[in-house]
Amino acid sequence: MELRLAGGRVLIAYRLNRSFAWNAAHPPRLPPRPRQVPPATVNLFDRTLEGPVGIAAGPLPNAKWIAAYARLGYGLLTYSTVRSREHPASRAPNLAFCRLGDPTTIEPTPRRLDPAAVTLAYSFGLPSATPDVWRADVKRARAALGPKQLLVVSVVGTPAPDGDGEQLAADYAACARWAAEAGADVVEVHLSAPDTAAERAQMVYEDVALSTHIVQRVRRAVGLKPVVAKVGAARSPRALHDLATATARWLDGFTLINGLQRRLVNPDGAPALTGPGRELAGVSGAAVWEHGRVQVAELCAWRKAGAWDRVVFAVGGITTVERARASLESGANAALVATAALVDPLLAARFRGARVAAEVARRPRR
Ligand SMILES: Cc1cc2nc3c(=O)[nH]c(=O)nc-3n(C[C@H](O)[C@H](O)[C@H](O)COP(=O)(O)O)c2cc1C
């Protein structure tokens, strides 16, 4: 993923032809923080944050990556999803660009990137180090951040071969407790993971009873520490409403939405990814924007109507400063980016610069 920066410099955030393990061990050499990044403070969970733009689960697999992004103006940084046991990543390629206007066909890295249109496909298999390793690493990640930044740690339950909902909920709860003990400021419960025990293919968040059971167990495991649930695109406004209503009582907030699940093909029409469990990949970036925007607006409208008072983190297709601003204006408490963290790491700094410029322009002239 080669990006041309101002001044002719080239930034490679993620090497598409290398394994996940290689990329995890080699965080990018990011451009220096622009000289002046004005604060755009926001209050969240009794803390003052340096800015409302953050990084969603995915781009930051460990403390080295978190440290690399820590100085670029992001107020929230998410430590990518961890499990109760070691889990290998799917074989490379794990990440690819999608064809403009056709998010199901992958293609080589485009020569010029249009941030408003960039769409990626990802398929990692939610890899995780062993709990001993990631718990020590979460501590390092927290130490790499400042007092005005939140460390969110994303956790997912791992179903046992004959496990039921109870086993899955207990597994989510164990990971959540370890994440909280290791120093997470916020625990994110990743409910947009496959529900392998279900009779038909579905994601955990599509089963309201199971999701409620999981967040209830997680709440008991972590006590008062903020807990948010990450969900994917809902089948209908009703489905999202029912899920939010049932789970809100155990949660401090919602993160939405996850990438869209799509079958990917190469330009010649052949399946792009092979191997068990890789029939569908996540599609992220511009192709997700409309889906995410609508769901965030729906959730914020119900909150305004008094359904429940919880934090909303917008994610999905926020690849420009304008979209980050639109998400916040629609009521989201923070705007998180995954694709943009890889293709435009300076987005948060530009957002903060633009916000201050707009405030200055609005000031009355004497
Ligand atoms: C490279 C990459 C890896 C991702 N890995 C995870 C993950 O481990 N856990 C998770 O909850 N979401 C993961 N996601 C999904 C993102 O958190 C986000 O919901 C989705 O990409 C939409 O946001 P975007 O359009 O800003 O990329 C990943 C996304 C990308 C691009």
The ligand as an ORCA input file, in Angstrom:
! r2SCAN-3c Opt
* xyz 0 1
  C      -7.272     -3.763      7.970
  C      -8.544     -3.864      8.769
  C      -8.620     -4.763      9.822
  C      -9.775     -4.846     10.603
  N      -9.809     -5.679     11.695
  C     -10.836     -5.597     12.564
  C     -10.800     -6.283     13.800
  O      -9.846     -6.998     14.112
  N     -11.858     -6.150     14.658
  C     -12.935     -5.352     14.359
  O     -13.849     -5.206     15.195
  N     -13.001     -4.686     13.189
  C     -11.982     -4.773     12.293
  N     -12.021     -4.052     11.128
  C     -13.235     -3.261     10.806
  C     -13.079     -1.805     11.201
  O     -12.963     -1.644     12.602
  C     -14.270     -0.945     10.705
  O     -15.448     -1.321     11.368
  C     -14.509     -1.059      9.212
  O     -13.300     -1.188      8.506
  C     -15.250      0.174      8.667
  O     -14.501      1.348      8.908
  P     -13.597      2.074      7.773
  O     -14.505      2.293      6.608
  O     -13.090      3.319      8.403
  O     -12.498      1.137      7.426
  C     -10.889     -4.006     10.299
  C     -10.810     -3.140      9.191
  C      -9.665     -3.061      8.435
  C      -9.617     -2.113      7.258
*
